[in-house]
Amino acid sequence: MMCEVCDAVIREKQRLTLLDSPIGDGDHGIGMSRGMTKAKTELEKTDSFLYIEDIFFRMGRTMIGIMGGSSGVVFGTMFMGAASGEEKSPELTAESFAVMMRKSLEKVKERGRSKQGEKTMVDALEPAVLAMEASSSKDLPRLMGIAADAAEKGAEATRDMIARHGHANTLGERALGHPDPGAVTVTIIFRAMENYLLCMDSSLELP
């Protein structure tokens, strides 16, 4: 599933770069593609992981090491944050994933010193986490869809926000009308997870 996440972000390299060009340094898509390419390579080197958290940790550590810059730090923290704490999960479930993403959100907010409403990836990640926590669904693909839908709404809402961090912070109202590329990337990640799980469910139903 996480290799599919890598592929999904890599495919969106050009779109993410175009989104970043008016309000950032124009390198978000390039950096994310480079980080995800290396992360996928690292994941494929290992035949198996004992715990789900090990996969997220490996991804995050690799992204921070290869990407550099703020995107590398915050997205690396997103994945490594999900792996923080002493509890380890040998199997991914709706409950364990929601807990992991709560830890991820808190680490991202701490590392980036950001909160919802400041035109960052938090504006997509926090709604996704809250939506999962509010849901009673134990179906993992369904929960991923709920998270992806909430992230999309959050990312779209950043169009009407004035940035408080990074290069976009210097633009003031000129950043209005442009969604935050990091928030869009969070949406891509959750949607890729959902699509992969739905495909897996469909294949299991075939005779």
C-alpha positions as CSV (number, residue, x, y, z in Angstrom):
1,M,0.0,0.0,0.0
2,M,2.8,2.4,0.9
3,C,4.6,1.7,-2.4
4,E,1.3,2.7,-4.1
5,V,1.3,5.9,-2.1
6,C,4.8,6.6,-3.4
7,D,3.7,6.0,-7.0
8,A,0.7,8.2,-6.6
9,V,2.7,11.2,-5.4
10,I,5.3,10.6,-8.1
11,R,2.6,10.7,-10.8
12,E,1.4,14.1,-9.4
13,K,4.9,15.6,-9.6
14,Q,4.0,18.1,-12.3
15,R,0.7,19.1,-10.8
16,L,2.3,19.7,-7.4
17,T,5.0,21.8,-9.0
18,L,2.5,23.9,-10.8
19,L,0.5,24.4,-7.5
20,D,3.7,25.5,-5.7
21,S,5.0,27.9,-8.3
22,P,2.6,30.8,-7.6
23,I,3.0,30.8,-3.8
24,G,6.2,28.8,-3.1
25,D,9.6,28.0,-4.5
26,G,8.2,25.8,-7.3
27,D,10.0,22.7,-6.1
28,H,7.4,20.9,-4.0
29,G,6.5,18.4,-6.7
30,I,10.1,17.8,-7.5
31,G,11.1,17.3,-3.9
32,M,8.1,15.0,-3.1
33,S,8.8,12.9,-6.2
34,R,12.5,12.5,-5.2
35,G,11.6,11.6,-1.6
36,M,8.9,9.1,-2.6
37,T,11.1,7.5,-5.3
38,K,13.8,6.9,-2.7
39,A,11.3,5.8,-0.1
40,K,9.8,3.2,-2.4
41,T,13.3,1.9,-3.2
42,E,14.0,1.5,0.5
43,L,10.7,-0.3,1.1
44,E,11.4,-2.7,-1.7
45,K,14.8,-3.6,-0.2
46,T,13.1,-5.3,2.7
47,D,11.1,-8.5,2.2
48,S,9.0,-8.0,5.3
49,F,8.5,-5.7,8.2
50,L,7.5,-6.9,11.7
51,Y,5.3,-4.0,12.4
52,I,3.3,-1.4,10.4
53,E,5.1,1.3,12.2
54,D,8.4,0.1,10.8
55,I,7.2,0.8,7.3
56,F,6.1,4.4,8.2
57,F,9.4,5.0,10.1
58,R,11.5,3.8,7.2
59,M,9.6,6.1,4.8
60,G,9.8,9.1,7.0
61,R,13.5,8.7,7.8
62,T,14.3,8.2,4.1
63,M,12.4,11.3,3.0
64,I,14.0,13.5,5.6
65,G,17.5,12.2,4.5
66,I,17.0,12.7,0.8
67,M,14.7,15.7,0.4
68,G,15.9,18.4,2.7
69,G,14.0,21.6,3.0
70,S,10.7,22.1,4.8
71,S,8.7,19.6,2.8
72,G,11.2,16.8,3.6
73,V,11.0,17.7,7.3
74,V,7.2,17.9,7.7
75,F,6.3,15.0,5.5
76,G,9.1,12.9,6.9
77,T,7.7,13.8,10.3
78,M,4.3,12.9,9.2
79,F,5.4,9.3,8.6
80,M,7.8,9.0,11.4
81,G,5.3,10.5,13.8
82,A,2.9,7.8,13.0
83,A,5.5,5.3,14.2
84,S,6.2,7.1,17.4
85,G,5.4,5.6,20.8
86,E,6.0,2.1,22.3
87,E,3.0,0.4,20.9
88,K,3.5,-1.5,17.7
89,S,0.9,-3.0,15.3
90,P,1.6,-6.2,13.4
91,E,-1.6,-5.6,11.4
92,L,-3.1,-2.4,10.0
93,T,-6.7,-1.9,11.2
94,A,-9.1,1.0,11.2
95,E,-8.5,1.6,14.9
96,S,-4.7,1.3,14.8
97,F,-4.5,3.6,11.7
98,A,-6.6,6.3,13.4
99,V,-4.3,6.2,16.4
100,M,-1.2,6.4,14.2
101,M,-2.5,9.4,12.3
102,R,-3.3,11.2,15.5
103,K,0.3,10.8,16.6
104,S,1.4,11.9,13.2
105,L,-0.7,15.0,13.3
106,E,0.6,16.0,16.8
107,K,4.2,15.5,15.7
108,V,3.7,17.6,12.5
109,K,2.1,20.4,14.4
110,E,4.9,20.4,16.9
111,R,7.7,20.2,14.4
112,G,6.2,22.8,12.0
113,R,4.8,25.0,14.8
114,S,1.6,25.2,12.8
115,K,-2.1,24.8,13.4
116,Q,-5.2,24.5,11.3
117,G,-6.1,27.7,9.4
118,E,-2.5,28.7,8.5
119,K,-2.5,27.3,4.9
120,T,-0.3,24.2,5.5
121,M,-0.6,20.5,5.2
122,V,-2.2,20.6,8.7
123,D,-5.3,22.0,7.0
124,A,-5.8,18.6,5.3
125,L,-4.2,16.3,7.9
126,E,-6.2,17.5,10.9
127,P,-9.7,17.2,9.2
128,A,-8.7,13.7,8.1
129,V,-7.7,12.7,11.6
130,L,-10.8,14.2,13.2
131,A,-13.1,12.6,10.6
132,M,-11.5,9.2,11.4
133,E,-11.9,9.7,15.1
134,A,-15.5,10.7,14.7
135,S,-16.3,7.6,12.6
136,S,-17.5,4.4,14.0
137,S,-16.5,2.4,10.9
138,K,-14.2,-0.6,11.5
139,D,-13.8,-1.0,7.7
140,L,-10.4,0.1,6.8
141,P,-11.0,1.1,3.1
142,R,-14.1,3.0,4.2
143,L,-12.2,4.8,6.9
144,M,-9.5,5.7,4.3
145,G,-12.2,7.2,2.1
146,I,-13.6,9.2,5.0
147,A,-10.1,10.5,5.7
148,A,-9.5,11.3,2.0
149,D,-12.8,13.2,1.7
150,A,-12.1,15.3,4.7
151,A,-8.5,16.0,3.5
152,E,-9.8,17.1,0.2
153,K,-12.3,19.6,1.8
154,G,-9.5,20.8,4.0
155,A,-7.1,21.3,1.1
156,E,-9.7,23.1,-0.9
157,A,-10.4,25.4,2.0
158,T,-6.7,26.6,1.9
159,R,-7.6,28.6,-1.2
160,D,-9.2,31.2,1.0
161,M,-6.4,31.3,3.6
162,I,-3.5,33.7,4.0
163,A,-0.3,31.7,4.6
164,R,1.5,32.0,8.0
165,H,4.5,30.0,7.1
166,G,7.1,29.6,4.4
167,H,7.5,31.6,1.2
168,A,3.8,32.1,0.8
169,N,3.8,34.0,4.1
170,T,5.4,36.9,2.3
171,L,2.7,37.1,-0.3
172,G,-0.2,38.1,2.0
173,E,-3.5,38.3,0.1
174,R,-1.7,37.4,-3.2
175,A,-1.7,33.8,-1.9
176,L,-5.5,33.8,-1.9
177,G,-7.1,31.6,-4.6
178,H,-4.2,29.1,-4.5
179,P,-4.5,25.8,-2.5
180,D,-1.6,24.8,-0.4
181,P,0.5,22.2,-2.2
182,G,1.3,20.3,1.0
183,A,-2.4,20.0,1.8
184,V,-3.0,18.7,-1.6
185,T,-0.2,16.1,-1.2
186,V,-1.9,14.9,2.0
187,T,-5.1,14.3,0.0
188,I,-3.2,12.3,-2.6
189,I,-1.7,10.1,0.1
190,F,-5.0,9.3,1.7
191,R,-6.7,8.7,-1.6
192,A,-4.0,6.4,-2.8
193,M,-4.4,4.3,0.4
194,E,-8.1,4.1,-0.2
195,N,-7.8,3.1,-3.8
196,Y,-5.3,0.4,-3.1
197,L,-7.4,-1.1,-0.3
198,L,-10.5,-1.0,-2.5
199,C,-8.6,-2.8,-5.3
200,M,-7.4,-5.4,-2.8
201,D,-11.0,-6.0,-1.7
202,S,-12.2,-6.3,-5.2
203,S,-9.5,-8.9,-6.1
204,L,-10.4,-11.0,-3.0
205,E,-14.0,-11.2,-4.2
206,L,-13.1,-12.6,-7.6
207,P,-13.7,-16.4,-8.1
